[in-house]
């Protein structure tokens, strides 16, 4: 719809755009945390090894990390709206394929299908923030992004509980629940979204940068994973580290020479951007494995069922749900630097608490 059409409906486009991106955030968040709860059951029913189940998560994160920068460049060429809606379609199809994984493949087909899901997730994540920023560009951008954060947090909060309920029936429902949500989101996005920017002409895709970045990051993550869980000769792992170092070095060279780079490295000359990127990276690295480890810990040594384990992990999302809107409101008025620093310190304190927790510190819900 154009601007006049929106005014005729009496509904602000800000809220329409926010509703579309919120559906995507909710779907992705529920899936992320629900799948973690279902992993022990998936491992048993698909007769998969622990390393294969670990790659159900790692493959998703690997593709997500490698594809997001590439998608950002493609969005500049093809449009944010088109790629966002395509993300809904791919994520929905990937979810359906995940639900159809078969035991005779011992989880390997599920790993591949999760990669398909990740491509859709990258398309959704990369473009949602731009769509919201465009809709709220006259002000309250922090509020719009904060609402999206609330949706993600609510999904992350509900995900373990939803995952526990669904897994008690069948782990396949954890993926099938995304199908109707994805269909609704796709149709709603196609009908309602507008393109945030006027697409420039004469754009060129940075093949060299995209290929070297994807190869380098993929080799690095695979090498780290195989180093932590040695299932092949360590010589192969060392080769992966060498490939990663060479590829990422070539990526830096390619980006400095490319007339239209996939990732403009000059952005990191801005101290605020560089520090924020480093902080986000360290924060993700520090907290990335916590839910994975706690899921197997609660359903293993403590013997909780998936639903109880999901309830035990719900505070992760609850904190985001409470703080998200407050943080978005305050950032619009006072800036994000102090808030971000405080958030990192609080996160560090929470992680320190987990490190020092005693064996009998887990509250036993079965006694309630």
Secondary structure, DSSP 8 states (H G I E B T S, - for coil): --HHHHHHHT--HHHHHHHHHHHHHHHHHHHHHHHHHHHHHHHHHTT--HHHHHHHHHHHHHHHHHHHHHHHHHHHHH-HHHHHHHHHHHHHHHHHHHHT--GGGTTHHHHHHHHHHHHHHHHHHHHHHHHHHHHTTTS-HHHHHHHHHHHHHHHHHHHHHHHHHHHHH-THHHHHHHHHHHHHHHHHHHHH---SS---SS----HHHHHHHHHHHHHHHHHHHHHHS--S-HHHHHHHHHHHHHHHHHHHHHHHH-TT-SS-GGGGGSHHHHHHHHHHHHHHHHHTTHHHHHHHHHHTTT---HHHHHHHHTHHHHHHHHHHHHHHHHHHHH-SHHHHHHHHHHHHHHHHHHHH--GGGS--GGG-
